[in-house]
């Protein structure tokens, strides 16, 4: 397993949408995406000009039901 790169929130949102997630709601700078079939939500902080931390990215992916390798293969 290779090291998780730092990515932007937009890249993570793009990945989640490609996997079937849709925008559910946004409150402030946090976007919540919903996957209807799996009945799971993922919340991504949209702070412009900054990258997501590696740990936060891995946690969001895990909560959404994906591994780090799933993301790296997609990218």
Secondary structure, DSSP 8 states (H G I E B T S, - for coil): ------B-HHHHHHHHHHTT-EEEEEETTEEEEEETTTTEEEEEE--TT--B-HHHHHHHHHHHT--HHHHHHH-
